[in-house]
Amino acid sequence: MASTIINAPSAMKGLDCQIYVGLRPSSVSAKSFNCVRTSSTKANPGRRLTVRASQSHSGPFEKLGLSDAECEAAVVAGNVPVAPPVPPKPKAPAGTPVVPTLPLSRRPRRNRSSPAVRAAFQETTLSPANLVYPLFIHEGEEDTPIGAMPGCYRLGWRHGLVEEVSKARSYGVNSIVLFPKVPDGLKSPTGDEAYNENGLVPRTIRLLKDKFPDLVIYTDVALDPYSSDGHDGIVREDGVIMNDETVHQLCKQAVAQARAGADVVSPSDMMDGRVGAIRAALDAEGFHHVSIMSYTAKYASSFYGPFREALDSNPRFGDKKTYQMNPANYREALIETREDEAEGADILLVKPGLPYLDIIRLLRDNSPLPIAAYQVSGEYSMIKAGGVLKMIDEEKVMLESLMCLRRAGADIILTYFALQAAKTLCGEKQ
């Protein structure tokens, strides 16, 4: 028998050859296949194609000149191409007990058997498009580090902010939310600076829209950054937060932000009736296209501490428990959800995020509206601290925490990890 051996380099790099019986995964990558063309002098002459794995290769593929009909005829005649043998069954380690096979009709591990299989059946995905980047801004020109939030800064609105937004967009994060550090000299009991159309936030919106017209800008609607009392609303002399009077101010604040070019205004104050009033105010001024993301279930949480340092907005007295929700309450979130839906909210937000996964799922199961989750400063800082102390793998915990928020039902996530996570999702090593 004469034979001609043709070395053919593999054109199947990246192909998962586990789907072919007899090809071992370890023999595929960066290898080629030898095609052996043989002629037979036996009674049943024909040409046989033998496929063998090899360690080296040279030269291009060369076709053997067989037609489809010839290939099929050879197989019908019994000249079946030779392929690598079935690999031996892997041996168990010495001492492994011999037990009868469990009579299981279903083995869920089959759908987790390899990275490719796990990816095929992954139920939840995470991409930079799901992330909204909260950014702190101030009147200064320098970027000031925030001690309690490693990696976060009060950004100069004309320089550092523009650079940070540009970086985020380059990794697919095209949504931001602005939080201003307002000079103490501009704060007042009624927070009038909140609707100053030449204030820090409106100026910043105009600058960003001029530079990045398609950037999606969310804004915060609340009085606490502008209040000399540090509360989200106007404080009466007996310490009561005035609801309706505060809503009047919030409407003017939302309109000023919309006029500057905001895409989504986000009332975070938790005053009753503010979503409906803001919707009416926006529509009356012709801003029908501006969306409202309501902080529907914002809890009086202890996870907000680093944020308040960032904005220097701690309450001058007391706490926010008369307007933010009790962390012990679950069903109350449904009341807020129904009110916000009826008043015209476009997006419902839960804050904090990870400790309130049950609330995210509650809203997801009871509302057709998009759900947002806010991974707050305390969550961010704990992951950062754990990473610095080498107690956890910061990158893996970061991505897992974001995936958990998505799995619970969040369509978008406000997170200080937005840029870092986007870089990782894009394959950049941190």
Backbone hydrogen bonds, N-H to C=O, Kabsch-Sander energy under -0.5 kcal/mol:
donor,donor_aa,acceptor,acceptor_aa,energy
4,T,37,R,-2.7
6,I,4,T,-0.5
6,I,35,C,-2.4
7,N,5,I,-0.6
8,A,6,I,-0.6
8,A,33,F,-1.3
15,L,12,M,-2.2
17,C,15,L,-1.2
19,I,16,D,-1.3
20,Y,17,C,-1.7
21,V,19,I,-0.6
23,L,20,Y,-1.7
24,R,22,G,-0.7
27,S,24,R,-1.5
28,V,25,P,-1.4
29,S,25,P,-0.8
31,K,28,V,-1.8
32,S,54,S,-0.9
33,F,8,A,-1.6
34,N,52,R,-2.8
35,C,6,I,-2.0
35,C,33,F,-0.6
36,V,34,N,-0.6
36,V,50,T,-2.0
37,R,4,T,-2.4
37,R,35,C,-0.6
38,T,36,V,-0.6
38,T,48,R,-1.4
39,S,2,A,-1.7
40,S,46,G,-0.9
48,R,38,T,-1.0
50,T,36,V,-1.7
50,T,48,R,-0.6
51,V,49,L,-0.5
51,V,82,V,-2.4
52,R,34,N,-1.7
52,R,50,T,-0.6
54,S,32,S,-1.9
71,C,67,S,-2.4
72,E,68,D,-2.5
73,A,69,A,-2.6
74,A,70,E,-2.3
75,V,71,C,-1.7
76,V,72,E,-2.5
77,A,73,A,-2.2
78,G,75,V,-1.3
79,N,74,A,-2.6
80,V,78,G,-1.8
82,V,49,L,-0.7
96,T,93,P,-1.8
99,V,97,P,-0.7
104,L,102,L,-2.2
110,R,107,R,-2.4
111,N,108,P,-1.4
112,R,109,R,-2.1
113,S,110,R,-1.0
118,R,114,S,-2.9
119,A,115,P,-2.3
120,A,116,A,-1.8
121,F,117,V,-1.5
122,Q,119,A,-0.9
130,N,127,S,-2.1
131,L,128,P,-1.6
132,V,413,I,-2.8
133,Y,175,S,-2.6
135,L,177,V,-2.9
136,F,153,Y,-0.6
137,I,179,F,-2.3
138,H,155,L,-1.9
144,T,142,E,-0.6
144,T,154,R,-2.3
146,I,152,C,-2.2
147,G,145,P,-0.7
149,M,146,I,-1.8
152,C,149,M,-2.4
154,R,144,T,-2.8
155,L,136,F,-2.9
155,L,153,Y,-0.9
157,W,138,H,-1.5
159,H,156,G,-0.6
161,L,156,G,-2.5
163,E,159,H,-2.2
164,E,160,G,-2.3
165,V,161,L,-2.7
166,S,162,V,-2.1
167,K,163,E,-2.2
168,A,164,E,-2.5
169,R,165,V,-2.5
170,S,166,S,-1.6
171,Y,167,K,-0.7
171,Y,168,A,-1.2
172,G,169,R,-1.7
173,V,168,A,-2.4
174,N,172,G,-0.9
176,I,216,V,-2.3
177,V,133,Y,-2.1
178,L,218,Y,-1.6
179,F,135,L,-2.3
181,K,137,I,-2.6
182,V,180,P,-0.8
186,L,183,P,-2.1
187,K,184,D,-1.5
188,S,226,Y,-2.0
191,G,188,S,-0.9
194,A,191,G,-2.0
195,Y,192,D,-1.6
196,N,193,E,-1.5
197,E,195,Y,-0.7
199,G,196,N,-2.4
203,R,199,G,-2.3
204,T,200,L,-2.1
205,I,201,V,-2.6
206,R,202,P,-2.2
207,L,203,R,-2.1
208,L,204,T,-2.7
209,K,205,I,-2.7
210,D,206,R,-1.7
211,K,207,L,-1.8
212,F,208,L,-3.9
215,L,212,F,-2.0
216,V,174,N,-2.6
217,I,215,L,-0.7
218,Y,176,I,-3.2
218,Y,216,V,-0.6
219,T,264,V,-2.0
220,D,178,L,-0.7
221,V,266,S,-2.6
222,A,220,D,-0.7
223,L,232,D,-1.3
226,Y,223,L,-1.6
227,S,223,L,-1.3
228,S,188,S,-1.3
230,G,227,S,-0.8
234,I,242,M,-0.6
236,R,234,I,-0.5
236,R,240,V,-3.3
239,G,236,R,-2.6
242,M,234,I,-3.0
242,M,240,V,-0.6
246,T,242,M,-0.8
247,V,243,N,-2.3
248,H,244,D,-1.7
249,Q,245,E,-1.4
250,L,246,T,-2.4
251,C,247,V,-2.2
252,K,248,H,-1.3
253,Q,249,Q,-2.1
254,A,250,L,-2.8
255,V,251,C,-2.1
256,A,252,K,-2.1
257,Q,253,Q,-2.0
258,A,254,A,-2.5
259,R,255,V,-2.7
260,A,256,A,-1.2
261,G,257,Q,-0.8
261,G,258,A,-0.8
262,A,257,Q,-2.2
263,D,217,I,-1.8
264,V,217,I,-2.0
265,V,291,S,-2.6
266,S,219,T,-1.5
268,S,221,V,-1.9
269,D,221,V,-0.7
274,R,271,M,-1.1
277,A,273,G,-1.7
278,I,274,R,-2.5
279,R,275,V,-2.5
280,A,276,G,-2.2
281,A,277,A,-2.3
282,L,278,I,-2.8
283,D,279,R,-2.4
284,A,280,A,-2.2
285,E,281,A,-1.1
285,E,282,L,-0.5
286,G,283,D,-1.4
287,F,282,L,-3.0
288,H,286,G,-0.6
290,V,287,F,-1.1
291,S,263,D,-2.3
293,M,265,V,-2.3
294,S,292,I,-0.8
294,S,347,I,-2.3
295,Y,267,P,-2.2
296,T,294,S,-2.0
296,T,349,L,-0.5
297,A,349,L,-2.2
298,K,296,T,-0.5
299,Y,297,A,-0.7
299,Y,351,K,-2.6
300,A,325,M,-3.4
301,S,299,Y,-2.2
304,Y,301,S,-0.6
305,G,302,S,-0.7
307,F,304,Y,-0.7
308,R,304,Y,-1.6
309,E,305,G,-1.5
310,A,306,P,-2.0
311,L,307,F,-1.8
312,D,308,R,-0.9
313,S,308,R,-1.7
316,R,229,D,-3.3
323,Y,320,K,-1.3
324,Q,320,K,-2.8
325,M,298,K,-2.7
329,N,326,N,-2.4
333,A,330,Y,-1.3
334,L,331,R,-1.5
335,I,331,R,-0.9
336,E,332,E,-1.8
337,T,333,A,-2.2
338,R,334,L,-2.5
339,E,335,I,-2.1
340,D,336,E,-2.6
341,E,337,T,-2.5
342,A,338,R,-2.1
343,E,339,E,-1.9
344,G,340,D,-0.7
344,G,341,E,-1.0
345,A,340,D,-2.6
346,D,292,I,-2.5
347,I,292,I,-1.7
348,L,370,P,-2.4
349,L,294,S,-2.5
350,V,372,A,-2.2
351,K,297,A,-2.4
353,G,374,Y,-0.5
356,Y,353,G,-2.0
357,L,354,L,-1.0
359,I,356,Y,-0.6
360,I,356,Y,-1.9
361,R,357,L,-2.4
362,L,358,D,-1.9
363,L,359,I,-2.4
364,R,360,I,-2.5
365,D,361,R,-2.4
366,N,362,L,-0.8
366,N,363,L,-0.6
367,S,363,L,-1.1
372,A,348,L,-3.4
373,A,412,I,-1.9
374,Y,350,V,-2.2
375,Q,373,A,-0.7
375,Q,414,L,-2.8
376,V,374,Y,-1.2
378,G,303,F,-2.1
380,Y,376,V,-2.3
381,S,377,S,-3.0
382,M,378,G,-1.9
383,I,379,E,-1.8
384,K,380,Y,-2.4
385,A,381,S,-2.7
386,G,382,M,-2.6
387,G,383,I,-2.0
388,V,384,K,-2.3
389,L,385,A,-2.2
390,K,387,G,-1.3
391,M,386,G,-2.2
392,I,386,G,-1.3
394,E,392,I,-1.0
397,V,393,D,-2.7
398,M,394,E,-2.6
399,L,395,E,-2.2
400,E,396,K,-2.4
401,S,397,V,-2.7
402,L,398,M,-1.9
403,M,399,L,-2.5
404,C,400,E,-2.4
405,L,401,S,-1.6
406,R,402,L,-2.0
407,R,403,M,-3.0
408,A,404,C,-2.1
409,G,405,L,-0.6
409,G,406,R,-1.1
410,A,405,L,-2.1
411,D,371,I,-3.0
412,I,371,I,-1.5
413,I,130,N,-2.7
414,L,373,A,-2.9
415,T,132,V,-2.1
415,T,413,I,-0.7
416,Y,375,Q,-0.6
418,A,415,T,-1.4
421,A,417,F,-3.8
422,A,418,A,-2.3
423,K,419,L,-2.3
424,T,420,Q,-1.9
425,L,421,A,-2.8
426,C,422,A,-1.8
427,G,424,T,-1.7
428,E,423,K,-2.8
